[in-house]
């Protein structure tokens, strides 16, 4: 299978960038475009309530701090002549990744996964990587 569009959900404070490294290798092998996505977890208030000004300022500040890190991550792709873009979206992380992958015709998601605590395996069901891998319609590579 030839991949054309890779999606990499990123965690900007993660010193281990295995998912980014793997996506870079795959993008080179397949000539795929890559999207680095960061989801700012939405703070829910009342359903259908407009976002107040303080929350808008908060989201803008988070986006500004994340934008620089995403741009750093994308440079490796750009220097290799690969098509890469960065997306920052406010939403619920798993739902946003699943929806984005469907709407943007993503062929493969490459993401990190936490190691499962074998003394508490039920906690794996609530992990982001588990939710994404179950609900996405495209293949997902999980890296530990």
Residue pairs with C-beta under 8 A, 6 or more apart in sequence:
1 107
2 30
3 26
3 30
3 32
3 107
3 108
4 30
4 32
4 33
4 107
5 32
5 33
5 34
5 35
5 104
5 105
5 106
5 107
5 108
6 23
6 26
6 27
6 32
6 33
6 34
6 35
6 106
6 107
6 108
6 109
6 110
7 34
7 35
7 37
7 97
7 100
7 101
7 104
7 106
7 108
7 109
7 110
8 19
8 20
8 23
8 34
8 35
8 36
8 37
8 109
8 110
8 111
9 19
9 37
9 38
9 39
9 93
9 97
9 109
9 111
9 128
9 132
10 19
10 20
10 36
10 37
10 38
10 70
10 73
11 112
12 38
12 66
12 69
12 70
14 112
16 112
17 73
18 112
18 143
19 110
19 111
19 112
19 141
19 143
20 36
20 73
20 76
22 110
22 141
22 143
23 34
23 110
24 34
24 76
24 77
24 80
24 82
26 32
26 108
26 110
27 33
27 34
27 77
27 80
27 82
27 84
28 80
28 82
31 82
32 82
32 107
32 108
33 82
33 83
33 84
33 85
34 77
34 82
34 83
34 84
34 85
35 84
35 85
35 86
35 87
35 100
35 104
35 106
36 70
36 73
36 74
36 84
36 85
36 86
36 87
37 86
37 87
37 88
37 89
37 96
37 97
37 100
38 66
38 70
38 86
38 87
38 88
38 89
39 88
39 89
39 90
39 91
39 92
39 93
39 96
39 97
40 59
40 62
40 63
40 66
40 88
40 89
40 90
40 91
41 91
41 92
41 93
42 90
42 91
42 92
43 55
43 58
45 51
45 52
45 55
51 59
59 90
63 88
66 88
67 86
67 88
70 86
70 88
71 86
73 86
74 84
74 85
74 86
77 83
77 84
78 84
87 100
89 96
89 100
91 99
93 128
94 128
94 131
94 132
94 135
97 109
97 128
97 132
97 136
98 131
98 132
98 135
98 136
100 106
101 109
101 136
101 137
101 138
102 136
102 137
106 138
107 138
107 139
108 138
108 139
108 140
108 141
109 132
109 136
109 138
109 139
109 140
109 141
110 140
110 141
110 143
111 128
111 129
111 132
111 140
111 141
111 142
111 143
112 129
112 142
112 143
112 144
113 127
113 129
113 130
113 142
113 143
113 144
114 127
114 129
114 144
115 144
116 123
116 124
117 123
124 130
129 140
129 142
132 140
133 140
133 142
